Structure formats: structure tokens, C-alpha cells
Amino acid sequence: MRTRADEILGPEDASLLDIVDNLLNKGVVLNGDLTIGLARVELIYARLSLLLSAADRVLPGEKVDFMERHHARHMLRKARRRARA
């Protein structure tokens, strides 16, 4: 009988790299609650959600590489600073 882990990872032996690659390709959502309190009085409550996925899965239509976009934004900020000075 196949377990859920066998369905996700496959029947062959999987290294840590294979597991991480598979998780990023499929995507993982982590949910959690955080409560900060003092003397049993809740002061701060936060519900957290984290999506872990490969960028090409989240933004499949992106034609430009992330580093190219980052460099272009950096150069634009640099030009704006020079213009203000």
C-alpha cells in the first residue's frame, strides 16, 4: 500500500536535494498563529501564511530574469538619487 509520502516522493530513494526540488516545484503553504502575551493577557495576535515555491511557478509569464529586473531597479534608484543631488 502506497502512503502519501510515496505518492509525493516516488518509490525510489530520494536525497534531500530531490525532496527540496520536488517541494519547490509543487509549492508548499505553511500556516501558523503567533500570540504574544504578558501575564496571560494576549497583547498581539498574528496569523501567518508563507508560500514556498519556485519563482517560475508563481510567475510563469515572466520573460526577464530576476537578476536583470533587480539590476534595472537598482540603476533606476541610482539615477533618481543623482537627479535629486
Stockholm file with secondary structure:
# STOCKHOLM 1.0

chainA/1-85         MRTRADEILGPEDASLLDIVDNLLNKGVVLNGDLTIGLARVELIYARLSLLLSAADRVLPGEKVDFMERHHARHMLRKARRRARA
#=GR chainA/1-85 SS CCCHHHHHHCSSCCCHHHHHHHHHHHCEEEEEEEEEEETTEEEEEEEEEEEECCHHHHSTTCCSCHHHHHHHHHHHHHHHHHHHC
#=GC SS_cons        CCCHHHHHHCSSCCCHHHHHHHHHHHCEEEEEEEEEEETTEEEEEEEEEEEECCHHHHSTTCCSCHHHHHHHHHHHHHHHHHHHC
//
